[in-house]
Amino acid sequence: MVENTVATGATYTVPGPGGALFEPVIGLEVHVELNTKSKIFCSCAAAFGAEPNSQVCPVCMGLPGSLPVLNRAVVEYAMKAALALNCRIQPFSQFHRKNYFYPDLPKAYQVSQYDYPLATGGFIEIDVNGSKKRIGIKRLHLEEDAGKLLHEGAIDQASFSLVDFNRCGVPLIEIVSEPDVSSPEEARSYLQALKSILQYTGVSDCKMEEGSLRVDANVSVRPAGSATFGTRTELKNVGSFRSVVRGLEYEIKRQVEVVSSGGEVVQETRHWDEPRGITVSLRGKEEAHDYRYFPEPDLVPLSVDDAWVEQIRGTLPELPEARKRRFVESYGLPEYDASVLTVSPRMADFFEDCVRAYGTDAGKPKTVSNWVMGEVTRFLNVNDIEIEQAKVTPAHISGLLKLIDDGTISGKIAKSIFDEMCETGETPGDLVKRKGLVQISDEGELERLVLKAIEDNPKVAQDFKSGKSAALGFLVGQVMKATRGRASPEAVNRLLKQHLG
């Protein structure tokens, strides 16, 4: 396998065995399940996690005599997503039957949009090496989901598979990018931005672990600087952003090795095997004419007038980029903080609620930002939960910061009780009282402890007097240890310097 991938500036190149450089061309197709209560063409529930094959009916199973009826909410959710992605809503779009056999597709065709999609011509901007790069969105169209296969073991080695038809007919939007993505990391940035925008609009929960956001990555390689596309392969249904990056890195190197050795890349669909860290061939990649598309005879074309578009546009919320700018301008946050806090709408809401509870005086929003990006995020990551699953509230954060401000506790004590506060929901005030953690403010008591630390550590004290300023930290630590962190570090520092001269 070729090694030594090189990323220089905005250019991502991979050297072949002979030293020639190659660059990838990547396009992404993202399937997103919409949050509607019912399916796209019938009234079956679209909820995730139900008993297998319990949410099906003749329509979504395609039984003879059943007729589909388009769910208006699905169209409006898709329009909302399209407008947030800067797409043009087409006044005329049409559903087709995409014919193919697969075990999780009982009617042997998928109802999708083909040559007249709902929306076209959008874009997303991503950050690349400190600059903005625009990734074009070719189209956004509506379609129904297929069922779900559960394989016994690895997909290419399973001795049998089970099928759950609950997902048949769950509404999807497919978002197809232009081949503007030039590296695996750009792919990650694009997908993160896309997910964030969709979550802000509320059209999908984008839970990749539940399959509500799935990625197909088309990738080819060509000599660096060439304008001609190579033969592409497709990595199908990749289930995490990390897997997308790893799968693309592997597939790019594999193709470079094939081309460099005089071989030809085969146009095919491949599977990213995360445990083995390789891609494996699944099947030949079909062309559009292989699907024998024809207009869905049971559904009339979809007409969308300007008034409907403007009505939906009026429901768009403040989107991530706009919120990021507002956080910088209104709260004085650094760009980095604003970017991190606005990735998720729930985290952005949490931050703003904390600021409202704590205050907007100079420096306070930054203090809140430090705690949310630091302790709150650490707690969520360690416990693998979302902010709404923790028992900590903006009132808890505000209360904790106010206890630090009025000198009741030190910052160190605050961090020591933080996890317990998040797990139990107990207020910081109650925790401090119950654990006896009120900061020692008695100057006489602190002075006695400072003098004892000097007396117990005469050599360290002498080191400080001789100019070794780092020795002071050891003495501060001794006092903090004796008080279980309840002494004010500022007061201890001041008293130590006073007595050491």
Buried (B, 14 or more C-beta within 10 A) or exposed (E): EBEEBEEEEEBBBBBBEEEBBBBBBBBBBBBBBBBBEBBBBBEBBBEBEEEBBEBBBEBBBBEEEBEBEBBEBBBBBBBBBBBBBBBBBBEEBBBBBBBEEEEBBBBEBBBBBBEBBBBBBBBBBBEBEEEEBEBBBBBBBBBBBBBBBEEEEEBEEEEEEEBBBBBBBBBBBBBBBBBBBBBBBBBBBBBBBBBBBBBBBBBBBBBBEEBBBBBBBBBBBBBBEEEEEBBBBBBBBBBBBEBBBBBBBBBBBBBBBBBBEEEEBEBBBBBBBBEEEBBEEBEEBEEEEEBEBEBBEBBEEBEBEEEBBEEBEEEEEBBBBEBBBBBBEEBBBEEEBBBBBBBBBEBBBBBBBBBEBBBEEEEBBBBBBEBBBEBBBEBBEEEEEEBEEBEBBBBBBBBBBBBBEEEBBBEBBBBBBBBBBBEEEBBBBEBBEEEEBBBBEEEEEBBEBBEEBBEEBEEBBEBBEEEEEEBBEBBBEBBBEBBBBBBBBEBBBEBBEEBBE
